[in-house]
């Protein structure tokens, strides 16, 4: 599913905040969008903190048989995430509806547990 739009001043619809904007507002390090890893593969993380080797994948279509939950897409995700783990990456996963809540909370908990970038 698509992230919900929020209503701004005068009833004008504004695009939802990006993960990078949410992180900055929460006092977390700003991630890089569409970070490519494991060259020469064309794999990308939705959001990444390359210096910390942390990635956040935002998987849509969970309830509508989207790419991440159908056979071939699911198998490609397994290959990608296993390669990331072998290379030393920590990969957190969330859905578009949970980025602002559980996704952001998981990122914050990761930073608290693994570095001095996070907030206490």
MOPAC internal coordinates of N, CA, C and O (Angstrom, degrees):
PM7 1SCF
backbone

  N    0.0000 0     0.00 0     0.00 0    0    0    0
  C    1.4179 1     0.00 0     0.00 0    1    0    0
  C    1.5016 1   113.01 1     0.00 0    2    1    0
  O    1.2310 1   121.56 1   -22.78 1    3    2    1
  N    1.2847 1   114.63 1   157.22 1    3    2    1
  C    1.4560 1   121.28 1   178.45 1    5    3    2
  C    1.5126 1   110.31 1   -82.23 1    6    5    3
  O    1.2310 1   120.36 1   -33.60 1    7    6    5
  N    1.3374 1   116.93 1   146.40 1    7    6    5
  C    1.4674 1   118.55 1   174.28 1    9    7    6
  C    1.5191 1   109.76 1   -61.32 1   10    9    7
  O    1.2310 1   120.78 1   -37.21 1   11   10    9
  N    1.3024 1   116.11 1   142.79 1   11   10    9
  C    1.4649 1   120.54 1   179.33 1   13   11   10
  C    1.5244 1   110.31 1   -70.57 1   14   13   11
  O    1.2310 1   121.43 1   -36.77 1   15   14   13
  N    1.3133 1   114.87 1   143.23 1   15   14   13
  C    1.4621 1   119.08 1   175.12 1   17   15   14
  C    1.5208 1   108.64 1   -83.12 1   18   17   15
  O    1.2310 1   121.13 1   -27.75 1   19   18   17
  N    1.3091 1   115.45 1   152.25 1   19   18   17
  C    1.4536 1   118.70 1   178.24 1   21   19   18
  C    1.5270 1   109.05 1  -111.40 1   22   21   19
  O    1.2310 1   120.90 1   -29.97 1   23   22   21
  N    1.3238 1   115.88 1   150.03 1   23   22   21
  C    1.4644 1   121.03 1  -176.54 1   25   23   22
  C    1.5272 1   109.11 1   -88.23 1   26   25   23
  O    1.2310 1   121.02 1   -55.72 1   27   26   25
  N    1.3341 1   115.65 1   124.28 1   27   26   25
  C    1.4576 1   121.76 1   178.95 1   29   27   26
  C    1.5120 1   111.46 1   -95.10 1   30   29   27
  O    1.2310 1   121.06 1    16.78 1   31   30   29
  N    1.3140 1   115.58 1  -163.22 1   31   30   29
  C    1.4571 1   120.71 1   178.07 1   33   31   30
  C    1.5282 1   110.39 1   -60.55 1   34   33   31
  O    1.2310 1   120.60 1   -33.85 1   35   34   33
  N    1.3269 1   116.45 1   146.15 1   35   34   33
  C    1.4643 1   123.72 1   176.73 1   37   35   34
  C    1.5259 1   112.56 1    60.19 1   38   37   35
  O    1.2310 1   119.87 1  -156.81 1   39   38   37
  N    1.3140 1   117.86 1    23.19 1   39   38   37
  C    1.4462 1   120.51 1   176.12 1   41   39   38
  C    1.5176 1   114.95 1    74.64 1   42   41   39
  O    1.2310 1   119.74 1  -170.04 1   43   42   41
  N    1.3370 1   118.11 1     9.96 1   43   42   41
  C    1.4600 1   121.50 1   179.50 1   45   43   42
  C    1.5176 1   108.46 1   -78.48 1   46   45   43
  O    1.2310 1   120.36 1   -48.40 1   47   46   45
  N    1.3353 1   116.92 1   131.60 1   47   46   45
  C    1.4593 1   120.13 1   179.36 1   49   47   46
  C    1.5159 1   110.07 1   -81.25 1   50   49   47
  O    1.2310 1   120.99 1   -45.52 1   51   50   49
  N    1.3284 1   115.71 1   134.48 1   51   50   49
  C    1.4582 1   121.54 1   179.59 1   53   51   50
  C    1.5274 1   108.21 1  -115.85 1   54   53   51
  O    1.2310 1   120.84 1   -30.40 1   55   54   53
  N    1.3115 1   116.00 1   149.60 1   55   54   53
  C    1.4583 1   120.32 1   177.30 1   57   55   54
  C    1.5187 1   109.43 1   -64.82 1   58   57   55
  O    1.2310 1   120.21 1   -31.52 1   59   58   57
  N    1.3356 1   117.21 1   148.48 1   59   58   57
  C    1.4639 1   119.49 1   177.74 1   61   59   58
  C    1.5207 1   110.52 1   -64.31 1   62   61   59
  O    1.2310 1   121.08 1   -23.58 1   63   62   61
  N    1.3075 1   115.55 1   156.42 1   63   62   61
  C    1.4628 1   120.20 1   178.08 1   65   63   62
  C    1.5218 1   109.89 1   -66.39 1   66   65   63
  O    1.2310 1   120.72 1   -34.67 1   67   66   65
  N    1.3237 1   116.24 1   145.33 1   67   66   65
  C    1.4619 1   120.17 1   176.31 1   69   67   66
  C    1.5255 1   109.20 1   -78.10 1   70   69   67
  O    1.2310 1   120.93 1   -14.44 1   71   70   69
  N    1.3137 1   115.83 1   165.56 1   71   70   69
  C    1.4675 1   120.85 1   176.26 1   73   71   70
  C    1.5267 1   109.32 1   -59.51 1   74   73   71
  O    1.2310 1   120.00 1   140.00 1   75   74   73
  N    1.3303 1   117.61 1   -40.00 1   75   74   73
  C    1.4650 1   120.65 1   179.35 1   77   75   74
  C    1.5311 1   110.53 1   -60.25 1   78   77   75
  O    1.2310 1   120.44 1   134.48 1   79   78   77
  N    1.3293 1   116.76 1   -45.52 1   79   78   77
  C    1.4657 1   120.15 1   179.25 1   81   79   78
  C    1.5212 1   111.61 1   -64.33 1   82   81   79
  O    1.2310 1   120.48 1   139.21 1   83   82   81
  N    1.3374 1   116.69 1   -40.79 1   83   82   81
  C    1.4624 1   120.45 1   178.77 1   85   83   82
  C    1.5203 1   110.95 1   -62.33 1   86   85   83
  O    1.2310 1   120.39 1   138.74 1   87   86   85
  N    1.3267 1   116.86 1   -41.26 1   87   86   85
  C    1.4629 1   120.71 1   179.54 1   89   87   86
  C    1.5206 1   111.39 1   -63.95 1   90   89   87
  O    1.2310 1   120.32 1   134.78 1   91   90   89
  N    1.3176 1   116.99 1   -45.22 1   91   90   89
  C    1.4622 1   120.82 1   179.38 1   93   91   90
  C    1.5257 1   109.99 1   -60.63 1   94   93   91
  O    1.2310 1   120.24 1   135.44 1   95   94   93
  N    1.3323 1   117.15 1   -44.56 1   95   94   93
  C    1.4669 1   120.76 1   178.94 1   97   95   94
  C    1.5269 1   111.85 1   -62.96 1   98   97   95
  O    1.2310 1   120.25 1   149.50 1   99   98   97
  N    1.3379 1   117.12 1   -30.50 1   99   98   97
  C    1.4642 1   121.62 1   179.90 1  101   99   98
  C    1.5282 1   112.45 1   -86.61 1  102  101   99
  O    1.2310 1   119.99 1   179.81 1  103  102  101
  N    1.3402 1   117.62 1    -0.19 1  103  102  101
  C    1.4583 1   120.47 1   179.90 1  105  103  102
  C    1.5219 1   113.96 1    79.75 1  106  105  103
  O    1.2310 1   120.62 1  -159.87 1  107  106  105
  N    1.3162 1   116.42 1    20.13 1  107  106  105
  C    1.4660 1   121.70 1   179.16 1  109  107  106
  C    1.5242 1   109.98 1   -99.76 1  110  109  107
  O    1.2310 1   120.17 1   -19.73 1  111  110  109
  N    1.3259 1   117.29 1   160.27 1  111  110  109
  C    1.4661 1   118.75 1   175.81 1  113  111  110
  C    1.5274 1   110.79 1   -60.44 1  114  113  111
  O    1.2310 1   120.87 1   -33.03 1  115  114  113
  N    1.3149 1   115.93 1   146.97 1  115  114  113
  C    1.4642 1   121.00 1  -178.67 1  117  115  114
  C    1.5272 1   110.34 1   -80.06 1  118  117  115
  O    1.2310 1   119.98 1   -50.64 1  119  118  117
  N    1.3392 1   117.65 1   129.36 1  119  118  117
  C    1.4629 1   119.98 1   179.32 1  121  119  118
  C    1.5265 1   112.32 1   -84.22 1  122  121  119
  O    1.2310 1   121.68 1   -14.16 1  123  122  121
  N    1.3185 1   114.39 1   165.84 1  123  122  121
  C    1.4650 1   123.11 1   174.92 1  125  123  122
  C    1.5213 1   107.11 1   -97.82 1  126  125  123
  O    1.2310 1   120.31 1   -44.57 1  127  126  125
  N    1.3195 1   117.00 1   135.43 1  127  126  125
  C    1.4649 1   120.92 1   177.68 1  129  127  126
  C    1.5246 1   110.24 1   -83.65 1  130  129  127
  O    1.2310 1   121.03 1   -36.39 1  131  130  129
  N    1.3447 1   115.63 1   143.61 1  131  130  129
  C    1.4632 1   122.47 1   173.24 1  133  131  130
  C    1.5293 1   112.64 1    53.15 1  134  133  131
  O    1.2310 1   120.54 1  -131.59 1  135  134  133
  N    1.3147 1   116.56 1    48.41 1  135  134  133
  C    1.4675 1   121.09 1  -179.10 1  137  135  134
  C    1.5273 1   110.51 1   -73.94 1  138  137  135
  O    1.2310 1   120.67 1   -55.63 1  139  138  137
  N    1.3093 1   116.33 1   124.37 1  139  138  137
  C    1.4610 1   121.68 1   179.56 1  141  139  138
  C    1.5260 1   109.52 1   -85.27 1  142  141  139
  O    1.2310 1   120.91 1   -43.78 1  143  142  141
  N    1.3395 1   115.86 1   136.22 1  143  142  141
  C    1.4544 1   120.52 1   177.90 1  145  143  142
  C    1.5217 1   108.83 1  -139.14 1  146  145  143
  O    1.2310 1   120.71 1   -12.00 1  147  146  145
  N    1.3227 1   116.24 1   168.00 1  147  146  145
  C    1.4684 1   123.33 1   175.84 1  149  147  146
  C    1.5265 1   112.75 1    61.23 1  150  149  147
  O    1.2310 1   120.49 1  -136.83 1  151  150  149
  N    1.3509 1   116.67 1    43.17 1  151  150  149
  C    1.4673 1   119.66 1   175.82 1  153  151  150
  C    1.5302 1   108.29 1   -57.09 1  154  153  151
  O    1.2310 1   118.88 1   -36.58 1  155  154  153
  N    1.2945 1   119.74 1   143.42 1  155  154  153
  C    1.4634 1   127.48 1    11.36 1  157  155  154
  C    1.5268 1   114.19 1   -86.41 1  158  157  155
  O    1.2310 1   119.44 1  -175.18 1  159  158  157
  N    1.3370 1   118.67 1     4.82 1  159  158  157
  C    1.4646 1   120.15 1   177.28 1  161  159  158
  C    1.5196 1   108.90 1   -61.02 1  162  161  159
  O    1.2310 1   120.89 1   -23.11 1  163  162  161
  N    1.3044 1   115.91 1   156.89 1  163  162  161
  C    1.4718 1   120.88 1  -179.95 1  165  163  162
  C    1.5199 1   111.72 1   -97.93 1  166  165  163
  O    1.2310 1   120.67 1  -160.77 1  167  166  165
  N    1.3176 1   116.32 1    19.23 1  167  166  165
  C    1.4569 1   119.79 1  -178.61 1  169  167  166
  C    1.5184 1   110.91 1   -65.71 1  170  169  167
  O    1.2310 1   121.58 1   -36.70 1  171  170  169
  N    1.3046 1   114.58 1   143.30 1  171  170  169
  C    1.4734 1   121.95 1   176.45 1  173  171  170
  C    1.5188 1   108.79 1  -135.23 1  174  173  171
  O    1.2310 1   121.47 1   -32.43 1  175  174  173
  N    1.3116 1   114.80 1   147.57 1  175  174  173
  C    1.4575 1   120.86 1   169.87 1  177  175  174
  C    1.5186 1   106.62 1   -93.57 1  178  177  175
  O    1.2310 1   119.93 1   -36.02 1  179  178  177
  N    1.3330 1   117.74 1   143.98 1  179  178  177
  C    1.4604 1   120.36 1   176.36 1  181  179  178
  C    1.5245 1   110.19 1   -57.83 1  182  181  179
  O    1.2310 1   120.94 1   132.25 1  183  182  181
  N    1.3229 1   115.81 1   -47.75 1  183  182  181
  C    1.4657 1   122.23 1   179.79 1  185  183  182
  C    1.5217 1   107.43 1  -140.55 1  186  185  183
  O    1.2310 1   120.26 1   -38.71 1  187  186  185
  N    1.3342 1   117.12 1   141.29 1  187  186  185
  C    1.4666 1   119.33 1  -178.59 1  189  187  186
  C    1.5191 1   111.38 1  -149.01 1  190  189  187
  O    1.2310 1   122.56 1   -27.56 1  191  190  189
  N    1.3056 1   112.71 1   152.44 1  191  190  189
  C    1.4504 1   123.68 1   171.52 1  193  191  190
  C    1.5327 1   104.58 1  -116.74 1  194  193  191
  O    1.2310 1   119.99 1   -97.58 1  195  194  193
  N    1.3621 1   117.63 1    82.42 1  195  194  193
  C    1.4646 1   121.30 1  -170.64 1  197  195  194
  C    1.5291 1   114.48 1   -56.31 1  198  197  195
  O    1.2310 1   119.72 1   141.38 1  199  198  197
  N    1.3254 1   118.14 1   -38.62 1  199  198  197
  C    1.4627 1   120.05 1  -179.23 1  201  199  198
  C    1.5237 1   111.97 1   -65.21 1  202  201  199
  O    1.2310 1   120.60 1   152.49 1  203  202  201
  N    1.3192 1   116.46 1   -27.51 1  203  202  201
  C    1.4644 1   121.50 1  -179.44 1  205  203  202
  C    1.5265 1   111.84 1   -98.26 1  206  205  203
  O    1.2310 1   120.55 1   172.98 1  207  206  205
  N    1.3408 1   116.56 1    -7.02 1  207  206  205
  C    1.4600 1   123.18 1  -176.79 1  209  207  206
  C    1.5316 1   111.51 1    55.92 1  210  209  207
  O    1.2310 1   121.54 1  -135.02 1  211  210  209
  N    1.3436 1   114.66 1    44.98 1  211  210  209
  C    1.4540 1   123.13 1   175.68 1  213  211  210
  C    1.5198 1   108.11 1  -116.99 1  214  213  211
  O    1.2310 1   120.57 1   -42.05 1  215  214  213
  N    1.3320 1   116.52 1   137.95 1  215  214  213
  C    1.4561 1   121.54 1   176.86 1  217  215  214
  C    1.5239 1   109.50 1  -132.34 1  218  217  215
  O    1.2310 1   121.25 1   -29.11 1  219  218  217
  N    1.3255 1   115.21 1   150.89 1  219  218  217
  C    1.4605 1   122.19 1   174.66 1  221  219  218
  C    1.5177 1   107.74 1  -124.62 1  222  221  219
  O    1.2310 1   120.59 1   -60.80 1  223  222  221
  N    1.3233 1   116.48 1   119.20 1  223  222  221
  C    1.4556 1   122.74 1   176.92 1  225  223  222
  C    1.5287 1   108.19 1  -102.07 1  226  225  223
  O    1.2310 1   120.55 1   -50.25 1  227  226  225
  N    1.3236 1   116.55 1   129.75 1  227  226  225
  C    1.4613 1   122.75 1   179.17 1  229  227  226
  C    1.5261 1   106.67 1  -107.79 1  230  229  227
  O    1.2310 1   120.95 1   -77.19 1  231  230  229
  N    1.3256 1   115.79 1   102.81 1  231  230  229
  C    1.4609 1   122.40 1  -174.88 1  233  231  230
  C    1.5220 1   111.00 1   -96.78 1  234  233  231
  O    1.2310 1   120.76 1   -63.43 1  235  234  233
  N    1.3101 1   116.15 1   116.57 1  235  234  233
  C    1.4596 1   120.87 1   177.47 1  237  235  234
  C    1.5175 1   111.48 1   -95.52 1  238  237  235
  O    1.2310 1   120.71 1    -2.64 1  239  238  237
  N    1.3052 1   116.24 1   177.36 1  239  238  237
  C    1.4548 1   122.14 1   175.33 1  241  239  238
  C    1.5112 1   115.14 1    69.20 1  242  241  239
  O    1.2310 1   120.19 1  -156.26 1  243  242  241
  N    1.3270 1   117.24 1    23.74 1  243  242  241
  C    1.4591 1   120.79 1  -176.85 1  245  243  242
  C    1.5245 1   111.54 1   -61.07 1  246  245  243
  O    1.2310 1   120.01 1   138.69 1  247  246  245
  N    1.3181 1   117.58 1   -41.31 1  247  246  245
  C    1.4688 1   121.13 1  -176.01 1  249  247  246
  C    1.5261 1   112.63 1   -99.64 1  250  249  247
  O    1.2310 1   120.27 1   176.27 1  251  250  249
  N    1.3298 1   117.10 1    -3.73 1  251  250  249
  C    1.4623 1   119.77 1  -176.71 1  253  251  250
  C    1.5226 1   112.32 1  -117.15 1  254  253  251
  O    1.2310 1   120.67 1  -155.97 1  255  254  253
  N    1.3083 1   116.32 1    24.03 1  255  254  253
  C    1.4656 1   122.47 1  -178.91 1  257  255  254
  C    1.5224 1   111.14 1    54.03 1  258  257  255
  O    1.2310 1   121.17 1  -130.76 1  259  258  257
  N    1.3371 1   115.38 1    49.24 1  259  258  257
  C    1.4618 1   120.84 1   176.76 1  261  259  258
  C    1.5183 1   111.11 1   -72.37 1  262  261  259
  O    1.2310 1   120.50 1     0.59 1  263  262  261
  N    1.3057 1   116.65 1  -179.41 1  263  262  261
  C    1.4549 1   123.28 1  -176.02 1  265  263  262
  C    1.5207 1   113.02 1   -53.39 1  266  265  263
  O    1.2310 1   120.33 1   141.06 1  267  266  265
  N    1.3255 1   116.97 1   -38.94 1  267  266  265
  C    1.4701 1   120.60 1  -175.54 1  269  267  266
  C    1.5258 1   113.13 1   -72.42 1  270  269  267
  O    1.2310 1   119.94 1   163.46 1  271  270  269
  N    1.3226 1   117.72 1   -16.54 1  271  270  269
  C    1.4666 1   119.38 1  -177.73 1  273  271  270
  C    1.5206 1   113.32 1  -112.30 1  274  273  271
  O    1.2310 1   119.62 1   176.79 1  275  274  273
  N    1.3103 1   118.33 1    -3.21 1  275  274  273
  C    1.4674 1   121.22 1   175.47 1  277  275  274
  C    1.5239 1   108.80 1   -90.23 1  278  277  275
  O    1.2310 1   120.40 1   -23.44 1  279  278  277
  N    1.3077 1   116.83 1   156.56 1  279  278  277
  C    1.4537 1   123.76 1  -173.16 1  281  279  278
  C    1.5142 1   116.55 1   -44.83 1  282  281  279
  O    1.2310 1   119.67 1   116.48 1  283  282  281
  N    1.3357 1   118.23 1   -63.52 1  283  282  281
  C    1.4635 1   121.13 1  -174.59 1  285  283  282
  C    1.5250 1   111.91 1   -63.68 1  286  285  283
  O    1.2310 1   120.16 1   136.64 1  287  286  285
  N    1.3323 1   117.30 1   -43.36 1  287  286  285
  C    1.4622 1   120.78 1   179.08 1  289  287  286
  C    1.5123 1   111.66 1   -64.66 1  290  289  287
  O    1.2310 1   121.02 1   139.85 1  291  290  289
  N    1.3179 1   115.65 1   -40.15 1  291  290  289
  C    1.4670 1   120.75 1   179.00 1  293  291  290
  C    1.5293 1   110.14 1   -62.48 1  294  293  291
  O    1.2310 1   120.27 1   136.18 1  295  294  293
  N    1.3428 1   117.09 1   -43.82 1  295  294  293
  C    1.4692 1   120.93 1   179.57 1  297  295  294
  C    1.5253 1   111.45 1   -65.43 1  298  297  295
  O    1.2310 1   120.18 1   141.44 1  299  298  297
  N    1.3330 1   117.27 1   -38.56 1  299  298  297
  C    1.4777 1   119.74 1   176.81 1  301  299  298
  C    1.5262 1   110.87 1   -65.40 1  302  301  299
  O    1.2310 1   120.43 1   141.93 1  303  302  301
  N    1.3307 1   116.78 1   -38.07 1  303  302  301
  C    1.4677 1   119.77 1   177.04 1  305  303  302
  C    1.5238 1   111.10 1   -63.21 1  306  305  303
  O    1.2310 1   120.17 1   139.27 1  307  306  305
  N    1.3315 1   117.28 1   -40.73 1  307  306  305
  C    1.4675 1   120.41 1   178.06 1  309  307  306
  C    1.5235 1   109.74 1   -59.90 1  310  309  307
  O    1.2310 1   120.20 1   132.47 1  311  310  309
  N    1.3299 1   117.22 1   -47.53 1  311  310  309
  C    1.4648 1   121.13 1   179.95 1  313  311  310
  C    1.5301 1   110.83 1   -59.38 1  314  313  311
  O    1.2310 1   120.56 1   133.23 1  315  314  313
  N    1.3182 1   116.53 1   -46.77 1  315  314  313
  C    1.4630 1   122.14 1  -178.79 1  317  315  314
  C    1.5357 1   111.45 1   -63.35 1  318  317  315
  O    1.2310 1   120.40 1   131.46 1  319  318  317
  N    1.3312 1   116.83 1   -48.54 1  319  318  317
  C    1.4670 1   119.81 1  -176.36 1  321  319  318
  C    1.5252 1   112.05 1   -70.59 1  322  321  319
  O    1.2310 1   119.96 1   146.07 1  323  322  321
  N    1.3235 1   117.68 1   -33.93 1  323  322  321
  C    1.4624 1   119.66 1   175.34 1  325  323  322
  C    1.5239 1   110.90 1   -66.73 1  326  325  323
  O    1.2310 1   120.05 1   138.34 1  327  326  325
  N    1.3403 1   117.50 1   -41.66 1  327  326  325
  C    1.4675 1   120.77 1   177.30 1  329  327  326
  C    1.5274 1   110.30 1   -61.86 1  330  329  327
  O    1.2310 1   120.45 1   140.12 1  331  330  329
  N    1.3234 1   116.74 1   -39.88 1  331  330  329
  C    1.4691 1   120.73 1   178.26 1  333  331  330
  C    1.5315 1   110.37 1   -62.99 1  334  333  331
  O    1.2310 1   120.04 1   135.23 1  335  334  333
  N    1.3252 1   117.52 1   -44.77 1  335  334  333
  C    1.4684 1   121.01 1  -179.79 1  337  335  334
  C    1.5274 1   110.89 1   -63.66 1  338  337  335
  O    1.2310 1   120.16 1   137.88 1  339  338  337
  N    1.3175 1   117.31 1   -42.12 1  339  338  337
  C    1.4617 1   121.02 1   178.96 1  341  339  338
  C    1.5220 1   110.60 1   -61.97 1  342  341  339
  O    1.2310 1   120.31 1   144.81 1  343  342  341
  N    1.3323 1   117.02 1   -35.19 1  343  342  341
  C    1.4676 1   121.83 1   179.35 1  345  343  342
  C    1.5288 1   112.43 1   -80.13 1  346  345  343
  O    1.2310 1   119.88 1   177.97 1  347  346  345
  N    1.3317 1   117.83 1    -2.03 1  347  346  345
  C    1.4595 1   120.76 1   176.34 1  349  347  346
  C    1.5162 1   115.88 1    98.42 1  350  349  347
  O    1.2310 1   119.61 1  -172.54 1  351  350  349
  N    1.3285 1   118.36 1     7.46 1  351  350  349
  C    1.4585 1   121.49 1   179.45 1  353  351  350
  C    1.5273 1   110.84 1   -80.50 1  354  353  351
  O    1.2310 1   120.86 1   -35.85 1  355  354  353
  N    1.3157 1   115.97 1   144.15 1  355  354  353
  C    1.4606 1   122.50 1   166.42 1  357  355  354
  C    1.5223 1   105.82 1   -98.12 1  358  357  355
  O    1.2310 1   120.30 1   -53.86 1  359  358  357
  N    1.3234 1   117.03 1   126.14 1  359  358  357
  C    1.4658 1   120.89 1  -178.67 1  361  359  358
  C    1.5218 1   108.98 1  -120.07 1  362  361  359
  O    1.2310 1   121.14 1   -61.03 1  363  362  361
  N    1.3219 1   115.42 1   118.97 1  363  362  361
  C    1.4593 1   122.12 1   174.45 1  365  363  362
  C    1.5195 1   107.10 1   -99.50 1  366  365  363
  O    1.2310 1   120.81 1   -32.66 1  367  366  365
  N    1.3326 1   116.06 1   147.34 1  367  366  365
  C    1.4607 1   120.36 1  -179.55 1  369  367  366
  C    1.5202 1   109.65 1  -125.12 1  370  369  367
  O    1.2310 1   121.49 1   -34.71 1  371  370  369
  N    1.3361 1   114.75 1   145.29 1  371  370  369
  C    1.4547 1   121.20 1   177.43 1  373  371  370
  C    1.5313 1   108.13 1  -150.33 1  374  373  371
  O    1.2310 1   120.71 1     1.13 1  375  374  373
  N    1.3199 1   116.25 1  -178.87 1  375  374  373
  C    1.4542 1   122.23 1   176.19 1  377  375  374
  C    1.5258 1   108.43 1  -118.16 1  378  377  375
  O    1.2310 1   119.66 1   -17.78 1  379  378  377
  N    1.3295 1   118.25 1   162.22 1  379  378  377
  C    1.4659 1   119.44 1   178.77 1  381  379  378
  C    1.5305 1   112.88 1   -55.59 1  382  381  379
  O    1.2310 1   120.08 1   142.78 1  383  382  381
  N    1.3252 1   117.45 1   -37.22 1  383  382  381
  C    1.4655 1   120.45 1  -178.98 1  385  383  382
  C    1.5227 1   113.35 1   -72.34 1  386  385  383
  O    1.2310 1   119.93 1   163.06 1  387  386  385
  N    1.3196 1   117.74 1   -16.94 1  387  386  385
  C    1.4644 1   120.82 1  -176.57 1  389  387  386
  C    1.5247 1   114.29 1  -114.30 1  390  389  387
  O    1.2310 1   119.96 1  -174.07 1  391  390  389
  N    1.3349 1   117.69 1     5.93 1  391  390  389
  C    1.4676 1   120.39 1  -179.77 1  393  391  390
  C    1.5223 1   110.73 1   -57.66 1  394  393  391
  O    1.2310 1   120.16 1   130.63 1  395  394  393
  N    1.3301 1   117.29 1   -49.37 1  395  394  393
  C    1.4649 1   120.71 1  -175.14 1  397  395  394
  C    1.5139 1   113.29 1   -69.72 1  398  397  395
  O    1.2310 1   119.75 1   158.37 1  399  398  397
  N    1.3055 1   118.09 1   -21.63 1  399  398  397
  C    1.4656 1   120.11 1  -176.94 1  401  399  398
  C    1.5208 1   109.85 1  -105.44 1  402  401  399
  O    1.2310 1   120.52 1    91.07 1  403  402  401
  N    1.3077 1   116.62 1   -88.93 1  403  402  401
  C    1.4620 1   121.01 1  -174.77 1  405  403  402
  C    1.5246 1   112.59 1   -65.16 1  406  405  403
  O    1.2310 1   119.71 1   139.99 1  407  406  405
  N    1.3273 1   118.16 1   -40.01 1  407  406  405
  C    1.4647 1   120.75 1  -179.34 1  409  407  406
  C    1.5096 1   111.95 1   -60.07 1  410  409  407
  O    1.2310 1   120.37 1   130.26 1  411  410  409
  N    1.3268 1   116.90 1   -49.74 1  411  410  409
  C    1.4638 1   121.09 1   179.49 1  413  411  410
  C    1.5204 1   111.26 1   -65.69 1  414  413  411
  O    1.2310 1   120.15 1   141.01 1  415  414  413
  N    1.3233 1   117.31 1   -38.99 1  415  414  413
  C    1.4650 1   120.73 1   178.22 1  417  415  414
  C    1.5236 1   110.81 1   -63.25 1  418  417  415
  O    1.2310 1   119.95 1   140.26 1  419  418  417
  N    1.3416 1   117.70 1   -39.74 1  419  418  417
  C    1.4596 1   120.55 1   178.29 1  421  419  418
  C    1.5234 1   111.28 1   -65.41 1  422  421  419
  O    1.2310 1   119.97 1   139.01 1  423  422  421
  N    1.3242 1   117.66 1   -40.99 1  423  422  421
  C    1.4672 1   121.16 1   177.75 1  425  423  422
  C    1.5308 1   109.50 1   -61.39 1  426  425  423
  O    1.2310 1   120.66 1   134.45 1  427  426  425
  N    1.3191 1   116.35 1   -45.55 1  427  426  425
  C    1.4674 1   119.89 1  -179.99 1  429  427  426
  C    1.5248 1   110.91 1   -61.99 1  430  429  427
  O    1.2310 1   120.49 1   135.90 1  431  430  429
  N    1.3306 1   116.66 1   -44.10 1  431  430  429
  C    1.4739 1   119.60 1   178.81 1  433  431  430
  C    1.5268 1   111.43 1   -63.10 1  434  433  431
  O    1.2310 1   119.92 1   143.35 1  435  434  433
  N    1.3271 1   117.77 1   -36.65 1  435  434  433
  C    1.4587 1   121.19 1   178.34 1  437  435  434
  C    1.5279 1   109.66 1   -62.09 1  438  437  435
  O    1.2310 1   120.65 1   132.29 1  439  438  437
  N    1.3418 1   116.36 1   -47.71 1  439  438  437
  C    1.4655 1   119.18 1  -179.29 1  441  439  438
  C    1.5173 1   111.99 1   -64.20 1  442  441  439
  O    1.2310 1   120.02 1   141.97 1  443  442  441
  N    1.3177 1   117.56 1   -38.03 1  443  442  441
  C    1.4637 1   120.48 1   177.54 1  445  443  442
  C    1.5330 1   109.90 1   -62.83 1  446  445  443
  O    1.2310 1   120.38 1   139.11 1  447  446  445
  N    1.3220 1   116.88 1   -40.89 1  447  446  445
  C    1.4595 1   121.37 1  -176.86 1  449  447  446
  C    1.5310 1   113.29 1   -77.55 1  450  449  447
  O    1.2310 1   119.55 1   152.31 1  451  450  449
  N    1.3391 1   118.47 1   -27.69 1  451  450  449
  C    1.4712 1   120.72 1  -170.98 1  453  451  450
  C    1.5117 1   116.83 1  -115.17 1  454  453  451
  O    1.2310 1   119.56 1   172.79 1  455  454  453
  N    1.2960 1   118.45 1    -7.21 1  455  454  453
  C    1.4634 1   118.22 1  -177.49 1  457  455  454
  C    1.5153 1   109.84 1  -158.46 1  458  457  455
  O    1.2310 1   121.92 1    -2.71 1  459  458  457
  N    1.3288 1   113.92 1   177.29 1  459  458  457
  C    1.4581 1   117.38 1   174.55 1  461  459  458
  C    1.5180 1   111.10 1  -100.65 1  462  461  459
  O    1.2310 1   119.73 1  -160.92 1  463  462  461
  N    1.3571 1   118.12 1    19.08 1  463  462  461
  C    1.4635 1   121.79 1   174.76 1  465  463  462
  C    1.5254 1   111.44 1   -79.89 1  466  465  463
  O    1.2310 1   120.41 1   150.27 1  467  466  465
  N    1.3180 1   116.82 1   -29.73 1  467  466  465
  C    1.4677 1   120.84 1  -172.82 1  469  467  466
  C    1.5082 1   112.50 1   -74.71 1  470  469  467
  O    1.2310 1   121.61 1    -9.56 1  471  470  469
  N    1.3069 1   114.53 1   170.44 1  471  470  469
  C    1.4479 1   119.80 1   177.79 1  473  471  470
  C    1.5220 1   108.38 1   -96.46 1  474  473  471
  O    1.2310 1   120.19 1   -27.92 1  475  474  473
  N    1.3009 1   117.24 1   152.08 1  475  474  473
  C    1.4601 1   121.12 1  -177.25 1  477  475  474
  C    1.4983 1   112.02 1   -87.02 1  478  477  475
  O    1.2310 1   120.10 1   180.00 1  479  478  477

